[in-house]
């Protein structure tokens, strides 16, 4: 889901921010799925899912920037 903006639009700064927003929406949706499956507190499940996903995305972006220049 997060890469859909790059398949539909030209790669610009706007497309990058659409990618960030779609990734956030996907992480929130996964948090809802986790909440529904586990019955834990809603804000905790969404918050943890978004936090872990954000850290993983930042690490991947950083590694890509280092490797790709």
Backbone atoms as SQL, in Angstrom:
CREATE TABLE atoms (id INTEGER PRIMARY KEY, chain TEXT, resi INTEGER, resn TEXT, atom TEXT, x REAL, y REAL, z REAL);
INSERT INTO atoms VALUES
  (1, 'A', 1, 'UNK', 'N', 0.807, -1.200, 0.000),
  (2, 'A', 1, 'UNK', 'CA', 0.000, 0.000, 0.000),
  (3, 'A', 1, 'UNK', 'C', 0.853, 1.269, 0.000),
  (4, 'A', 2, 'UNK', 'N', 1.904, 1.336, 0.781),
  (5, 'A', 2, 'UNK', 'CA', 2.661, 2.590, 0.822),
  (6, 'A', 2, 'UNK', 'C', 3.294, 2.989, -0.513),
  (7, 'A', 3, 'UNK', 'N', 3.589, 2.049, -1.382),
  (8, 'A', 3, 'UNK', 'CA', 4.238, 2.394, -2.647),
  (9, 'A', 3, 'UNK', 'C', 3.258, 2.796, -3.741),
  (10, 'A', 4, 'UNK', 'N', 1.980, 2.702, -3.498),
  (11, 'A', 4, 'UNK', 'CA', 0.978, 3.025, -4.508),
  (12, 'A', 4, 'UNK', 'C', 1.170, 4.426, -5.101),
  (13, 'A', 5, 'UNK', 'N', 1.475, 5.472, -4.306),
  (14, 'A', 5, 'UNK', 'CA', 1.671, 6.794, -4.935),
  (15, 'A', 5, 'UNK', 'C', 2.757, 6.805, -6.008),
  (16, 'A', 6, 'UNK', 'N', 3.811, 6.011, -5.841),
  (17, 'A', 6, 'UNK', 'CA', 4.873, 5.981, -6.850),
  (18, 'A', 6, 'UNK', 'C', 4.456, 5.229, -8.113),
  (19, 'A', 7, 'UNK', 'N', 3.487, 4.328, -8.000),
  (20, 'A', 7, 'UNK', 'CA', 2.989, 3.644, -9.187),
  (21, 'A', 7, 'UNK', 'C', 2.018, 4.522, -9.975),
  (22, 'A', 8, 'UNK', 'N', 1.348, 5.440, -9.285),
  (23, 'A', 8, 'UNK', 'CA', 0.313, 6.241, -9.926),
  (24, 'A', 8, 'UNK', 'C', 0.764, 7.637, -10.333),
  (25, 'A', 9, 'UNK', 'N', 1.801, 8.180, -9.688),
  (26, 'A', 9, 'UNK', 'CA', 2.206, 9.556, -9.913),
  (27, 'A', 9, 'UNK', 'C', 3.689, 9.650, -10.244),
  (28, 'A', 10, 'UNK', 'N', 4.084, 10.798, -10.778),
  (29, 'A', 10, 'UNK', 'CA', 5.494, 11.064, -11.028),
  (30, 'A', 10, 'UNK', 'C', 6.239, 11.193, -9.694),
  (31, 'A', 11, 'UNK', 'N', 7.490, 10.773, -9.617),
  (32, 'A', 11, 'UNK', 'CA', 8.246, 10.885, -8.361),
  (33, 'A', 11, 'UNK', 'C', 8.650, 12.335, -8.062),
  (34, 'A', 12, 'UNK', 'N', 7.888, 12.998, -7.226),
  (35, 'A', 12, 'UNK', 'CA', 8.168, 14.375, -6.814),
  (36, 'A', 12, 'UNK', 'C', 8.157, 14.435, -5.294),
  (37, 'A', 13, 'UNK', 'N', 8.400, 15.621, -4.745),
  (38, 'A', 13, 'UNK', 'CA', 8.316, 15.794, -3.291),
  (39, 'A', 13, 'UNK', 'C', 6.903, 15.510, -2.796),
  (40, 'A', 14, 'UNK', 'N', 5.910, 15.924, -3.567),
  (41, 'A', 14, 'UNK', 'CA', 4.512, 15.683, -3.185),
  (42, 'A', 14, 'UNK', 'C', 4.225, 14.175, -3.106),
  (43, 'A', 15, 'UNK', 'N', 4.753, 13.436, -4.072),
  (44, 'A', 15, 'UNK', 'CA', 4.568, 11.987, -4.072),
  (45, 'A', 15, 'UNK', 'C', 5.210, 11.359, -2.843),
  (46, 'A', 16, 'UNK', 'N', 6.385, 11.855, -2.457),
  (47, 'A', 16, 'UNK', 'CA', 7.046, 11.342, -1.262),
  (48, 'A', 16, 'UNK', 'C', 6.165, 11.546, -0.034),
  (49, 'A', 17, 'UNK', 'N', 5.569, 12.743, 0.112),
  (50, 'A', 17, 'UNK', 'CA', 4.727, 13.000, 1.285),
  (51, 'A', 17, 'UNK', 'C', 3.428, 12.208, 1.236),
  (52, 'A', 18, 'UNK', 'N', 2.930, 11.909, 0.041),
  (53, 'A', 18, 'UNK', 'CA', 1.780, 11.000, -0.070),
  (54, 'A', 18, 'UNK', 'C', 2.169, 9.598, 0.376),
  (55, 'A', 19, 'UNK', 'N', 3.391, 9.187, 0.046),
  (56, 'A', 19, 'UNK', 'CA', 3.902, 7.896, 0.487),
  (57, 'A', 19, 'UNK', 'C', 3.984, 7.849, 2.014),
  (58, 'A', 20, 'UNK', 'N', 4.490, 8.920, 2.620),
  (59, 'A', 20, 'UNK', 'CA', 4.574, 8.985, 4.085),
  (60, 'A', 20, 'UNK', 'C', 3.173, 8.885, 4.697),
  (61, 'A', 21, 'UNK', 'N', 2.218, 9.606, 4.133),
  (62, 'A', 21, 'UNK', 'CA', 0.847, 9.582, 4.662),
  (63, 'A', 21, 'UNK', 'C', 0.205, 8.206, 4.480),
  (64, 'A', 22, 'UNK', 'N', 0.420, 7.576, 3.327),
  (65, 'A', 22, 'UNK', 'CA', -0.177, 6.253, 3.113),
  (66, 'A', 22, 'UNK', 'C', 0.478, 5.205, 4.011),
  (67, 'A', 23, 'UNK', 'N', 1.762, 5.355, 4.294),
  (68, 'A', 23, 'UNK', 'CA', 2.428, 4.449, 5.227),
  (69, 'A', 23, 'UNK', 'C', 1.851, 4.620, 6.629),
  (70, 'A', 24, 'UNK', 'N', 1.646, 5.861, 7.042),
  (71, 'A', 24, 'UNK', 'CA', 1.030, 6.123, 8.345),
  (72, 'A', 24, 'UNK', 'C', -0.360, 5.522, 8.434),
  (73, 'A', 25, 'UNK', 'N', -1.144, 5.679, 7.377),
  (74, 'A', 25, 'UNK', 'CA', -2.496, 5.107, 7.365),
  (75, 'A', 25, 'UNK', 'C', -2.447, 3.582, 7.450),
  (76, 'A', 26, 'UNK', 'N', -1.496, 2.972, 6.751),
  (77, 'A', 26, 'UNK', 'CA', -1.356, 1.517, 6.807),
  (78, 'A', 26, 'UNK', 'C', -0.953, 1.054, 8.200),
  (79, 'A', 27, 'UNK', 'N', -0.076, 1.796, 8.860),
  (80, 'A', 27, 'UNK', 'CA', 0.333, 1.429, 10.219),
  (81, 'A', 27, 'UNK', 'C', -0.822, 1.578, 11.206),
  (82, 'A', 28, 'UNK', 'N', -1.612, 2.619, 11.052),
  (83, 'A', 28, 'UNK', 'CA', -2.790, 2.783, 11.918),
  (84, 'A', 28, 'UNK', 'C', -3.775, 1.639, 11.676),
  (85, 'A', 29, 'UNK', 'N', -3.974, 1.272, 10.418),
  (86, 'A', 29, 'UNK', 'CA', -4.869, 0.154, 10.108),
  (87, 'A', 29, 'UNK', 'C', -4.364, -1.147, 10.731),
  (88, 'A', 30, 'UNK', 'N', -3.056, -1.376, 10.669),
  (89, 'A', 30, 'UNK', 'CA', -2.494, -2.567, 11.312),
  (90, 'A', 30, 'UNK', 'C', -2.674, -2.515, 12.828),
  (91, 'A', 31, 'UNK', 'N', -2.577, -1.322, 13.399),
  (92, 'A', 31, 'UNK', 'CA', -2.836, -1.168, 14.825),
  (93, 'A', 31, 'UNK', 'C', -4.260, -1.540, 15.184),
  (94, 'A', 32, 'UNK', 'N', -5.211, -1.137, 14.329),
  (95, 'A', 32, 'UNK', 'CA', -6.614, -1.517, 14.545),
  (96, 'A', 32, 'UNK', 'C', -6.799, -3.027, 14.460),
  (97, 'A', 33, 'UNK', 'N', -6.136, -3.650, 13.494),
  (98, 'A', 33, 'UNK', 'CA', -6.233, -5.109, 13.361),
  (99, 'A', 33, 'UNK', 'C', -5.664, -5.784, 14.605),
  (100, 'A', 34, 'UNK', 'N', -4.532, -5.294, 15.072),
  (101, 'A', 34, 'UNK', 'CA', -3.926, -5.863, 16.284),
  (102, 'A', 34, 'UNK', 'C', -4.850, -5.685, 17.483),
  (103, 'A', 35, 'UNK', 'N', -5.442, -4.501, 17.616),
  (104, 'A', 35, 'UNK', 'CA', -6.374, -4.234, 18.717),
  (105, 'A', 35, 'UNK', 'C', -7.557, -5.201, 18.660),
  (106, 'A', 36, 'UNK', 'N', -8.082, -5.408, 17.465),
  (107, 'A', 36, 'UNK', 'CA', -9.226, -6.302, 17.307),
  (108, 'A', 36, 'UNK', 'C', -8.856, -7.745, 17.632),
  (109, 'A', 37, 'UNK', 'N', -7.644, -8.142, 17.295),
  (110, 'A', 37, 'UNK', 'CA', -7.216, -9.517, 17.516),
  (111, 'A', 37, 'UNK', 'C', -6.825, -9.784, 18.964),
  (112, 'A', 38, 'UNK', 'N', -6.260, -8.780, 19.641),
  (113, 'A', 38, 'UNK', 'CA', -5.732, -9.024, 20.979),
  (114, 'A', 38, 'UNK', 'C', -6.618, -8.498, 22.097),
  (115, 'A', 39, 'UNK', 'N', -7.419, -7.481, 21.805),
  (116, 'A', 39, 'UNK', 'CA', -8.261, -6.896, 22.841),
  (117, 'A', 39, 'UNK', 'C', -7.510, -5.975, 23.789),
  (118, 'A', 40, 'UNK', 'N', -6.259, -5.638, 23.445),
  (119, 'A', 40, 'UNK', 'CA', -5.497, -4.701, 24.268),
  (120, 'A', 40, 'UNK', 'C', -6.087, -3.299, 24.106),
  (121, 'A', 41, 'UNK', 'N', -5.557, -2.343, 24.843),
  (122, 'A', 41, 'UNK', 'CA', -6.050, -0.969, 24.743),
  (123, 'A', 41, 'UNK', 'C', -5.795, -0.416, 23.343),
  (124, 'A', 42, 'UNK', 'N', -6.784, 0.285, 22.817),
  (125, 'A', 42, 'UNK', 'CA', -6.735, 0.778, 21.442),
  (126, 'A', 42, 'UNK', 'C', -5.552, 1.711, 21.203),
  (127, 'A', 43, 'UNK', 'N', -5.408, 2.735, 22.023),
  (128, 'A', 43, 'UNK', 'CA', -4.325, 3.692, 21.802),
  (129, 'A', 43, 'UNK', 'C', -2.952, 3.051, 21.942),
  (130, 'A', 44, 'UNK', 'N', -2.832, 2.085, 22.836),
  (131, 'A', 44, 'UNK', 'CA', -1.546, 1.411, 23.003),
  (132, 'A', 44, 'UNK', 'C', -1.186, 0.608, 21.761),
  (133, 'A', 45, 'UNK', 'N', -2.127, -0.158, 21.234),
  (134, 'A', 45, 'UNK', 'CA', -1.823, -0.997, 20.074),
  (135, 'A', 45, 'UNK', 'C', -1.500, -0.150, 18.842),
  (136, 'A', 46, 'UNK', 'N', -2.276, 0.906, 18.635),
  (137, 'A', 46, 'UNK', 'CA', -2.002, 1.775, 17.496),
  (138, 'A', 46, 'UNK', 'C', -0.672, 2.493, 17.700),
  (139, 'A', 47, 'UNK', 'N', -0.456, 3.030, 18.888),
  (140, 'A', 47, 'UNK', 'CA', 0.781, 3.751, 19.169),
  (141, 'A', 47, 'UNK', 'C', 2.018, 2.890, 18.998),
  (142, 'A', 48, 'UNK', 'N', 1.987, 1.684, 19.537),
  (143, 'A', 48, 'UNK', 'CA', 3.141, 0.790, 19.401),
  (144, 'A', 48, 'UNK', 'C', 3.383, 0.412, 17.949),
  (145, 'A', 49, 'UNK', 'N', 2.316, 0.126, 17.224),
  (146, 'A', 49, 'UNK', 'CA', 2.456, -0.265, 15.825),
  (147, 'A', 49, 'UNK', 'C', 3.034, 0.881, 14.997),
  (148, 'A', 50, 'UNK', 'N', 2.523, 2.084, 15.213),
  (149, 'A', 50, 'UNK', 'CA', 3.024, 3.242, 14.473),
  (150, 'A', 50, 'UNK', 'C', 4.472, 3.536, 14.869),
  (151, 'A', 51, 'UNK', 'N', 4.793, 3.443, 16.150),
  (152, 'A', 51, 'UNK', 'CA', 6.152, 3.719, 16.607),
  (153, 'A', 51, 'UNK', 'C', 7.152, 2.734, 16.005),
  (154, 'A', 52, 'UNK', 'N', 6.861, 1.452, 16.105),
  (155, 'A', 52, 'UNK', 'CA', 7.781, 0.437, 15.570),
  (156, 'A', 52, 'UNK', 'C', 7.900, 0.578, 14.058),
  (157, 'A', 53, 'UNK', 'N', 6.792, 0.789, 13.378),
  (158, 'A', 53, 'UNK', 'CA', 6.824, 0.957, 11.923),
  (159, 'A', 53, 'UNK', 'C', 7.607, 2.185, 11.506),
  (160, 'A', 54, 'UNK', 'N', 7.467, 3.277, 12.268),
  (161, 'A', 54, 'UNK', 'CA', 8.196, 4.500, 11.963),
  (162, 'A', 54, 'UNK', 'C', 9.693, 4.312, 12.152),
  (163, 'A', 55, 'UNK', 'N', 10.080, 3.668, 13.233),
  (164, 'A', 55, 'UNK', 'CA', 11.507, 3.405, 13.472),
  (165, 'A', 55, 'UNK', 'C', 12.073, 2.530, 12.353),
  (166, 'A', 56, 'UNK', 'N', 11.351, 1.502, 11.971),
  (167, 'A', 56, 'UNK', 'CA', 11.813, 0.629, 10.887),
  (168, 'A', 56, 'UNK', 'C', 11.933, 1.392, 9.569),
  (169, 'A', 57, 'UNK', 'N', 10.972, 2.250, 9.282),
  (170, 'A', 57, 'UNK', 'CA', 11.014, 3.035, 8.048),
  (171, 'A', 57, 'UNK', 'C', 12.196, 4.005, 8.056),
  (172, 'A', 58, 'UNK', 'N', 12.448, 4.640, 9.197),
  (173, 'A', 58, 'UNK', 'CA', 13.570, 5.572, 9.282),
  (174, 'A', 58, 'UNK', 'C', 14.908, 4.857, 9.120),
  (175, 'A', 59, 'UNK', 'N', 15.033, 3.684, 9.716),
  (176, 'A', 59, 'UNK', 'CA', 16.271, 2.910, 9.560),
  (177, 'A', 59, 'UNK', 'C', 16.456, 2.512, 8.092),
  (178, 'A', 60, 'UNK', 'N', 15.387, 2.033, 7.461),
  (179, 'A', 60, 'UNK', 'CA', 15.481, 1.635, 6.049),
  (180, 'A', 60, 'UNK', 'C', 15.817, 2.840, 5.168),
  (181, 'A', 61, 'UNK', 'N', 15.211, 3.984, 5.441),
  (182, 'A', 61, 'UNK', 'CA', 15.495, 5.196, 4.671),
  (183, 'A', 61, 'UNK', 'C', 16.960, 5.624, 4.869),
  (184, 'A', 62, 'UNK', 'N', 17.426, 5.543, 6.112),
  (185, 'A', 62, 'UNK', 'CA', 18.811, 5.907, 6.408),
  (186, 'A', 62, 'UNK', 'C', 19.799, 4.987, 5.710),
  (187, 'A', 63, 'UNK', 'N', 19.562, 3.695, 5.754),
  (188, 'A', 63, 'UNK', 'CA', 20.446, 2.748, 5.095),
  (189, 'A', 63, 'UNK', 'C', 20.425, 2.992, 3.579),
  (190, 'A', 64, 'UNK', 'N', 19.250, 3.243, 3.030),
  (191, 'A', 64, 'UNK', 'CA', 19.158, 3.541, 1.606),
  (192, 'A', 64, 'UNK', 'C', 19.921, 4.795, 1.228),
  (193, 'A', 65, 'UNK', 'N', 19.846, 5.810, 2.083),
  (194, 'A', 65, 'UNK', 'CA', 20.574, 7.051, 1.822),
  (195, 'A', 65, 'UNK', 'C', 22.077, 6.834, 1.882),
  (196, 'A', 66, 'UNK', 'N', 22.529, 6.008, 2.815),
  (197, 'A', 66, 'UNK', 'CA', 23.961, 5.739, 2.946),
  (198, 'A', 66, 'UNK', 'C', 24.455, 4.896, 1.763),
  (199, 'A', 67, 'UNK', 'N', 23.729, 3.860, 1.444),
  (200, 'A', 67, 'UNK', 'CA', 24.148, 2.942, 0.368),
  (201, 'A', 67, 'UNK', 'C', 23.969, 3.581, -1.006),
  (202, 'A', 68, 'UNK', 'N', 22.845, 4.251, -1.188),
  (203, 'A', 68, 'UNK', 'CA', 22.539, 4.799, -2.507),
  (204, 'A', 68, 'UNK', 'C', 23.116, 6.184, -2.748),
  (205, 'A', 69, 'UNK', 'N', 23.588, 6.822, -1.703),
  (206, 'A', 69, 'UNK', 'CA', 24.192, 8.146, -1.858),
  (207, 'A', 69, 'UNK', 'C', 23.185, 9.179, -1.822);
